[in-house]
Amino acid sequence: MNPEEIKKDAKRIMNNFMSEMSGIKVENDFILERPNCFREEGTGTEPDEDFKQRFLSNAKKTSGDAVLANKGDWV
């Protein structure tokens, strides 16, 4: 398929989708309430210094306690 055919096909699919969805009623306000929480809140634990140092030693570049990385560096 050439790019123009793909654009026309995508436009047709979106138009069909929108026409099918036109009859669906949508609530104006949506509020999700979760009164029960399964996680127990606590004070946390002290960081594992050995793990942190092993983790940072595997990084290519670090700055203090942070790993430095460039977006898309893996490309």
Biopython code that builds the backbone (N, CA, C, O; Angstrom):
import numpy as np
from Bio.PDB.StructureBuilder import StructureBuilder

atoms = [
    (1, "MET", "N", (0.836, -1.190, 0.000)),
    (1, "MET", "CA", (0.000, 0.000, 0.000)),
    (1, "MET", "C", (0.879, 1.251, 0.000)),
    (1, "MET", "O", (1.931, 1.297, 0.637)),
    (2, "ASN", "N", (0.428, 2.228, -0.710)),
    (2, "ASN", "CA", (1.174, 3.485, -0.688)),
    (2, "ASN", "C", (0.617, 4.371, 0.429)),
    (2, "ASN", "O", (-0.461, 4.096, 0.956)),
    (3, "PRO", "N", (1.336, 5.415, 0.788)),
    (3, "PRO", "CA", (0.923, 6.260, 1.914)),
    (3, "PRO", "C", (-0.453, 6.888, 1.739)),
    (3, "PRO", "O", (-1.187, 7.031, 2.717)),
    (4, "GLU", "N", (-0.821, 7.265, 0.520)),
    (4, "GLU", "CA", (-2.129, 7.880, 0.299)),
    (4, "GLU", "C", (-3.258, 6.884, 0.563)),
    (4, "GLU", "O", (-4.285, 7.248, 1.136)),
    (5, "GLU", "N", (-3.074, 5.637, 0.149)),
    (5, "GLU", "CA", (-4.086, 4.610, 0.398)),
    (5, "GLU", "C", (-4.224, 4.344, 1.893)),
    (5, "GLU", "O", (-5.328, 4.145, 2.400)),
    (6, "ILE", "N", (-3.104, 4.344, 2.582)),
    (6, "ILE", "CA", (-3.118, 4.121, 4.034)),
    (6, "ILE", "C", (-3.882, 5.242, 4.725)),
    (6, "ILE", "O", (-4.687, 4.986, 5.620)),
    (7, "LYS", "N", (-3.632, 6.492, 4.312)),
    (7, "LYS", "CA", (-4.338, 7.633, 4.912)),
    (7, "LYS", "C", (-5.837, 7.542, 4.659)),
    (7, "LYS", "O", (-6.637, 7.782, 5.564)),
    (8, "LYS", "N", (-6.220, 7.196, 3.437)),
    (8, "LYS", "CA", (-7.638, 7.079, 3.102)),
    (8, "LYS", "C", (-8.292, 5.950, 3.903)),
    (8, "LYS", "O", (-9.412, 6.096, 4.392)),
    (9, "ASP", "N", (-7.585, 4.827, 4.032)),
    (9, "ASP", "CA", (-8.112, 3.691, 4.788)),
    (9, "ASP", "C", (-8.259, 4.048, 6.266)),
    (9, "ASP", "O", (-9.259, 3.702, 6.896)),
    (10, "ALA", "N", (-7.264, 4.739, 6.814)),
    (10, "ALA", "CA", (-7.324, 5.151, 8.221)),
    (10, "ALA", "C", (-8.483, 6.119, 8.448)),
    (10, "ALA", "O", (-9.190, 6.023, 9.451)),
    (11, "LYS", "N", (-8.675, 7.048, 7.515)),
    (11, "LYS", "CA", (-9.768, 8.001, 7.625)),
    (11, "LYS", "C", (-11.116, 7.280, 7.586)),
    (11, "LYS", "O", (-12.020, 7.617, 8.351)),
    (12, "ARG", "N", (-11.256, 6.282, 6.693)),
    (12, "ARG", "CA", (-12.484, 5.505, 6.586)),
    (12, "ARG", "C", (-12.757, 4.751, 7.883)),
    (12, "ARG", "O", (-13.890, 4.720, 8.363)),
    (13, "ILE", "N", (-11.710, 4.141, 8.449)),
    (13, "ILE", "CA", (-11.859, 3.395, 9.700)),
    (13, "ILE", "C", (-12.300, 4.328, 10.829)),
    (13, "ILE", "O", (-13.203, 3.990, 11.595)),
    (14, "MET", "N", (-11.672, 5.491, 10.935)),
    (14, "MET", "CA", (-12.033, 6.437, 11.998)),
    (14, "MET", "C", (-13.460, 6.950, 11.817)),
    (14, "MET", "O", (-14.199, 7.083, 12.792)),
    (15, "ASN", "N", (-13.849, 7.238, 10.574)),
    (15, "ASN", "CA", (-15.222, 7.706, 10.332)),
    (15, "ASN", "C", (-16.232, 6.631, 10.698)),
    (15, "ASN", "O", (-17.261, 6.931, 11.304)),
    (16, "ASN", "N", (-15.952, 5.378, 10.337)),
    (16, "ASN", "CA", (-16.846, 4.281, 10.702)),
    (16, "ASN", "C", (-16.937, 4.121, 12.219)),
    (16, "ASN", "O", (-18.017, 3.907, 12.769)),
    (17, "PHE", "N", (-15.805, 4.227, 12.874)),
    (17, "PHE", "CA", (-15.762, 4.099, 14.323)),
    (17, "PHE", "C", (-16.598, 5.203, 14.987)),
    (17, "PHE", "O", (-17.397, 4.936, 15.885)),
    (18, "MET", "N", (-16.401, 6.437, 14.534)),
    (18, "MET", "CA", (-17.124, 7.560, 15.120)),
    (18, "MET", "C", (-18.628, 7.442, 14.876)),
    (18, "MET", "O", (-19.422, 7.778, 15.755)),
    (19, "SER", "N", (-19.025, 6.971, 13.702)),
    (19, "SER", "CA", (-20.458, 6.825, 13.442)),
    (19, "SER", "C", (-21.060, 5.722, 14.308)),
    (19, "SER", "O", (-22.205, 5.843, 14.744)),
    (20, "GLU", "N", (-20.314, 4.651, 14.566)),
    (20, "GLU", "CA", (-20.791, 3.574, 15.440)),
    (20, "GLU", "C", (-20.891, 4.042, 16.881)),
    (20, "GLU", "O", (-21.786, 3.615, 17.610)),
    (21, "MET", "N", (-19.987, 4.910, 17.297)),
    (21, "MET", "CA", (-19.957, 5.378, 18.683)),
    (21, "MET", "C", (-20.942, 6.515, 18.938)),
    (21, "MET", "O", (-21.167, 6.879, 20.092)),
    (22, "SER", "N", (-21.529, 7.077, 17.899)),
    (22, "SER", "CA", (-22.395, 8.247, 18.067)),
    (22, "SER", "C", (-23.633, 7.958, 18.900)),
    (22, "SER", "O", (-24.174, 8.878, 19.513)),
    (23, "GLY", "N", (-24.098, 6.727, 18.947)),
    (23, "GLY", "CA", (-25.302, 6.407, 19.698)),
    (23, "GLY", "C", (-25.070, 6.084, 21.158)),
    (23, "GLY", "O", (-26.030, 5.843, 21.890)),
    (24, "ILE", "N", (-23.841, 6.072, 21.600)),
    (24, "ILE", "CA", (-23.523, 5.699, 22.978)),
    (24, "ILE", "C", (-23.652, 6.914, 23.883)),
    (24, "ILE", "O", (-23.112, 7.980, 23.590)),
    (25, "LYS", "N", (-24.373, 6.744, 24.983)),
    (25, "LYS", "CA", (-24.539, 7.810, 25.969)),
    (25, "LYS", "C", (-23.359, 7.781, 26.933)),
    (25, "LYS", "O", (-22.982, 6.722, 27.435)),
    (26, "VAL", "N", (-22.785, 8.942, 27.185)),
    (26, "VAL", "CA", (-21.634, 9.050, 28.075)),
    (26, "VAL", "C", (-22.003, 9.974, 29.223)),
    (26, "VAL", "O", (-22.583, 11.040, 29.018)),
    (27, "GLU", "N", (-21.660, 9.551, 30.437)),
    (27, "GLU", "CA", (-21.893, 10.400, 31.599)),
    (27, "GLU", "C", (-20.947, 11.589, 31.539)),
    (27, "GLU", "O", (-19.786, 11.454, 31.150)),
    (28, "ASN", "N", (-21.449, 12.747, 31.923)),
    (28, "ASN", "CA", (-20.596, 13.930, 31.928)),
    (28, "ASN", "C", (-19.573, 13.884, 33.046)),
    (28, "ASN", "O", (-18.429, 14.299, 32.861)),
    (29, "ASP", "N", (-19.972, 13.386, 34.197)),
    (29, "ASP", "CA", (-19.074, 13.321, 35.348)),
    (29, "ASP", "C", (-18.793, 11.863, 35.681)),
    (29, "ASP", "O", (-19.703, 11.036, 35.735)),
    (30, "PHE", "N", (-17.553, 11.574, 35.896)),
    (30, "PHE", "CA", (-17.161, 10.225, 36.269)),
    (30, "PHE", "C", (-16.283, 10.330, 37.505)),
    (30, "PHE", "O", (-15.220, 10.950, 37.483)),
    (31, "ILE", "N", (-16.742, 9.720, 38.568)),
    (31, "ILE", "CA", (-15.979, 9.751, 39.821)),
    (31, "ILE", "C", (-15.738, 8.313, 40.250)),
    (31, "ILE", "O", (-16.676, 7.545, 40.466)),
    (32, "LEU", "N", (-14.489, 7.973, 40.367)),
    (32, "LEU", "CA", (-14.112, 6.645, 40.814)),
    (32, "LEU", "C", (-13.782, 6.730, 42.300)),
    (32, "LEU", "O", (-12.851, 7.427, 42.703)),
    (33, "GLU", "N", (-14.541, 6.028, 43.089)),
    (33, "GLU", "CA", (-14.304, 6.027, 44.528)),
    (33, "GLU", "C", (-13.877, 4.640, 44.963)),
    (33, "GLU", "O", (-14.529, 3.643, 44.653)),
    (34, "ARG", "N", (-12.804, 4.597, 45.665)),
    (34, "ARG", "CA", (-12.309, 3.334, 46.209)),
    (34, "ARG", "C", (-12.182, 3.498, 47.721)),
    (34, "ARG", "O", (-11.138, 3.911, 48.225)),
    (35, "PRO", "N", (-13.251, 3.173, 48.432)),
    (35, "PRO", "CA", (-13.209, 3.386, 49.878)),
    (35, "PRO", "C", (-12.253, 2.431, 50.587)),
    (35, "PRO", "O", (-11.694, 2.784, 51.625)),
    (36, "ASN", "N", (-12.057, 1.246, 50.057)),
    (36, "ASN", "CA", (-11.187, 0.273, 50.707)),
    (36, "ASN", "C", (-9.837, 0.247, 50.009)),
    (36, "ASN", "O", (-9.753, 0.199, 48.782)),
    (37, "CYS", "N", (-8.812, 0.279, 50.796)),
    (37, "CYS", "CA", (-7.457, 0.197, 50.258)),
    (37, "CYS", "C", (-6.814, -1.063, 50.832)),
    (37, "CYS", "O", (-6.858, -1.281, 52.042)),
    (38, "PHE", "N", (-6.233, -1.874, 49.997)),
    (38, "PHE", "CA", (-5.665, -3.127, 50.454)),
    (38, "PHE", "C", (-4.237, -2.970, 50.962)),
    (38, "PHE", "O", (-3.714, -3.853, 51.641)),
    (39, "ARG", "N", (-3.617, -1.858, 50.637)),
    (39, "ARG", "CA", (-2.249, -1.640, 51.088)),
    (39, "ARG", "C", (-2.266, -0.967, 52.452)),
    (39, "ARG", "O", (-2.988, 0.006, 52.669)),
    (40, "GLU", "N", (-1.480, -1.485, 53.350)),
    (40, "GLU", "CA", (-1.372, -0.868, 54.667)),
    (40, "GLU", "C", (-0.279, 0.190, 54.618)),
    (40, "GLU", "O", (0.850, -0.073, 54.203)),
    (41, "GLU", "N", (-0.640, 1.382, 55.047)),
    (41, "GLU", "CA", (0.332, 2.466, 55.073)),
    (41, "GLU", "C", (1.273, 2.266, 56.253)),
    (41, "GLU", "O", (0.873, 1.807, 57.323)),
    (42, "GLY", "N", (2.505, 2.614, 56.032)),
    (42, "GLY", "CA", (3.480, 2.476, 57.095)),
    (42, "GLY", "C", (4.494, 3.592, 57.012)),
    (42, "GLY", "O", (4.336, 4.540, 56.242)),
    (43, "THR", "N", (5.521, 3.472, 57.802)),
    (43, "THR", "CA", (6.559, 4.503, 57.818)),
    (43, "THR", "C", (7.655, 4.205, 56.810)),
    (43, "THR", "O", (8.512, 5.052, 56.563)),
    (44, "GLY", "N", (7.641, 3.006, 56.218)),
    (44, "GLY", "CA", (8.665, 2.660, 55.247)),
    (44, "GLY", "C", (9.873, 2.045, 55.919)),
    (44, "GLY", "O", (9.917, 1.896, 57.140)),
    (45, "THR", "N", (10.838, 1.694, 55.116)),
    (45, "THR", "CA", (12.062, 1.104, 55.642)),
    (45, "THR", "C", (13.245, 1.936, 55.182)),
    (45, "THR", "O", (13.150, 2.713, 54.232)),
    (46, "GLU", "N", (14.323, 1.762, 55.851)),
    (46, "GLU", "CA", (15.545, 2.453, 55.458)),
    (46, "GLU", "C", (16.051, 1.869, 54.140)),
    (46, "GLU", "O", (15.943, 0.662, 53.921)),
    (47, "PRO", "N", (16.600, 2.704, 53.261)),
    (47, "PRO", "CA", (17.117, 2.185, 51.989)),
    (47, "PRO", "C", (18.260, 1.205, 52.215)),
    (47, "PRO", "O", (19.051, 1.352, 53.147)),
    (48, "ASP", "N", (18.330, 0.206, 51.348)),
    (48, "ASP", "CA", (19.409, -0.779, 51.404)),
    (48, "ASP", "C", (20.619, -0.183, 50.698)),
    (48, "ASP", "O", (20.668, -0.143, 49.469)),
    (49, "GLU", "N", (21.576, 0.272, 51.461)),
    (49, "GLU", "CA", (22.747, 0.964, 50.912)),
    (49, "GLU", "C", (23.564, 0.060, 49.995)),
    (49, "GLU", "O", (24.091, 0.525, 48.985)),
    (50, "ASP", "N", (23.679, -1.225, 50.331)),
    (50, "ASP", "CA", (24.427, -2.166, 49.494)),
    (50, "ASP", "C", (23.771, -2.310, 48.117)),
    (50, "ASP", "O", (24.452, -2.296, 47.091)),
    (51, "PHE", "N", (22.446, -2.446, 48.108)),
    (51, "PHE", "CA", (21.728, -2.555, 46.836)),
    (51, "PHE", "C", (21.899, -1.287, 46.011)),
    (51, "PHE", "O", (22.133, -1.350, 44.804)),
    (52, "LYS", "N", (21.780, -0.134, 46.667)),
    (52, "LYS", "CA", (21.922, 1.131, 45.954)),
    (52, "LYS", "C", (23.292, 1.246, 45.300)),
    (52, "LYS", "O", (23.393, 1.678, 44.152)),
    (53, "GLN", "N", (24.329, 0.872, 46.002)),
    (53, "GLN", "CA", (25.676, 0.966, 45.441)),
    (53, "GLN", "C", (25.880, -0.025, 44.287)),
    (53, "GLN", "O", (26.523, 0.313, 43.293)),
    (54, "ARG", "N", (25.337, -1.247, 44.409)),
    (54, "ARG", "CA", (25.439, -2.218, 43.313)),
    (54, "ARG", "C", (24.673, -1.733, 42.099)),
    (54, "ARG", "O", (25.132, -1.896, 40.969)),
    (55, "PHE", "N", (23.497, -1.133, 42.323)),
    (55, "PHE", "CA", (22.682, -0.603, 41.238)),
    (55, "PHE", "C", (23.417, 0.523, 40.518)),
    (55, "PHE", "O", (23.479, 0.544, 39.289)),
    (56, "LEU", "N", (23.972, 1.456, 41.287)),
    (56, "LEU", "CA", (24.685, 2.582, 40.689)),
    (56, "LEU", "C", (25.970, 2.143, 39.991)),
    (56, "LEU", "O", (26.386, 2.768, 39.016)),
    (57, "SER", "N", (26.601, 1.080, 40.477)),
    (57, "SER", "CA", (27.837, 0.615, 39.843)),
    (57, "SER", "C", (27.572, 0.003, 38.471)),
    (57, "SER", "O", (28.483, -0.074, 37.646)),
    (58, "ASN", "N", (26.342, -0.432, 38.212)),
    (58, "ASN", "CA", (25.996, -0.987, 36.901)),
    (58, "ASN", "C", (25.654, 0.088, 35.878)),
    (58, "ASN", "O", (25.627, -0.197, 34.681)),
    (59, "ALA", "N", (25.395, 1.305, 36.313)),
    (59, "ALA", "CA", (25.000, 2.381, 35.402)),
    (59, "ALA", "C", (26.205, 2.894, 34.628)),
    (59, "ALA", "O", (27.326, 2.920, 35.135)),
    (60, "LYS", "N", (25.947, 3.303, 33.380)),
    (60, "LYS", "CA", (27.015, 3.843, 32.541)),
    (60, "LYS", "C", (27.528, 5.167, 33.107)),
    (60, "LYS", "O", (28.736, 5.382, 33.197)),
    (61, "LYS", "N", (26.588, 6.065, 33.493)),
    (61, "LYS", "CA", (26.955, 7.368, 34.056)),
    (61, "LYS", "C", (26.096, 7.635, 35.284)),
    (61, "LYS", "O", (24.906, 7.322, 35.301)),
    (62, "THR", "N", (26.706, 8.213, 36.305)),
    (62, "THR", "CA", (25.966, 8.578, 37.511)),
    (62, "THR", "C", (26.353, 9.977, 37.947)),
    (62, "THR", "O", (27.388, 10.507, 37.542)),
    (63, "SER", "N", (25.517, 10.563, 38.771)),
    (63, "SER", "CA", (25.812, 11.846, 39.392)),
    (63, "SER", "C", (25.282, 11.766, 40.810)),
    (63, "SER", "O", (24.079, 11.887, 41.039)),
    (64, "GLY", "N", (26.168, 11.564, 41.750)),
    (64, "GLY", "CA", (25.741, 11.375, 43.136)),
    (64, "GLY", "C", (24.949, 10.087, 43.258)),
    (64, "GLY", "O", (25.470, 9.008, 42.973)),
    (65, "ASP", "N", (23.700, 10.187, 43.676)),
    (65, "ASP", "CA", (22.831, 9.018, 43.818)),
    (65, "ASP", "C", (21.903, 8.842, 42.619)),
    (65, "ASP", "O", (20.955, 8.060, 42.688)),
    (66, "ALA", "N", (22.158, 9.555, 41.519)),
    (66, "ALA", "CA", (21.271, 9.498, 40.363)),
    (66, "ALA", "C", (21.963, 8.837, 39.176)),
    (66, "ALA", "O", (23.170, 8.982, 38.985)),
    (67, "VAL", "N", (21.179, 8.109, 38.381)),
    (67, "VAL", "CA", (21.670, 7.523, 37.139)),
    (67, "VAL", "C", (21.424, 8.545, 36.041)),
    (67, "VAL", "O", (20.307, 9.039, 35.894)),
    (68, "LEU", "N", (22.457, 8.868, 35.271)),
    (68, "LEU", "CA", (22.313, 9.806, 34.158)),
    (68, "LEU", "C", (22.067, 9.013, 32.884)),
    (68, "LEU", "O", (22.817, 8.092, 32.559)),
    (69, "ALA", "N", (21.023, 9.373, 32.174)),
    (69, "ALA", "CA", (20.688, 8.687, 30.929)),
    (69, "ALA", "C", (20.134, 9.694, 29.943)),
    (69, "ALA", "O", (19.509, 10.681, 30.332)),
    (70, "ASN", "N", (20.366, 9.443, 28.675)),
    (70, "ASN", "CA", (19.820, 10.280, 27.621)),
    (70, "ASN", "C", (18.615, 9.587, 27.014)),
    (70, "ASN", "O", (18.638, 8.381, 26.769)),
    (71, "LYS", "N", (17.570, 10.352, 26.775)),
    (71, "LYS", "CA", (16.377, 9.798, 26.150)),
    (71, "LYS", "C", (16.753, 9.278, 24.768)),
    (71, "LYS", "O", (17.363, 9.990, 23.969)),
    (72, "GLY", "N", (16.386, 8.036, 24.498)),
    (72, "GLY", "CA", (16.675, 7.433, 23.192)),
    (72, "GLY", "C", (18.124, 7.018, 23.033)),
    (72, "GLY", "O", (18.561, 6.752, 21.914)),
    (73, "ASP", "N", (18.874, 6.954, 24.107)),
    (73, "ASP", "CA", (20.295, 6.601, 24.053)),
    (73, "ASP", "C", (20.510, 5.195, 23.523)),
    (73, "ASP", "O", (21.581, 4.901, 22.992)),
    (74, "TRP", "N", (19.509, 4.308, 23.652)),
    (74, "TRP", "CA", (19.645, 2.937, 23.241)),
    (74, "TRP", "C", (19.498, 2.759, 21.739)),
    (74, "TRP", "O", (19.788, 1.686, 21.210)),
    (75, "VAL", "N", (19.044, 3.813, 21.039)),
    (75, "VAL", "CA", (18.805, 3.710, 19.589)),
    (75, "VAL", "C", (20.121, 3.729, 18.850)),
    (75, "VAL", "O", (20.141, 3.652, 17.622)),
]
sb = StructureBuilder()
sb.init_structure("model")
sb.init_model(0)
sb.init_chain("A")
sb.init_seg("    ")
for serial, (resi, resn, name, xyz) in enumerate(atoms, 1):
    if name == "N":
        sb.init_residue(resn, " ", resi, " ")
    sb.init_atom(name, np.array(xyz, "f"), 0.0, 1.0, " ", f" {name:<3s}", serial, name[0])
structure = sb.get_structure()
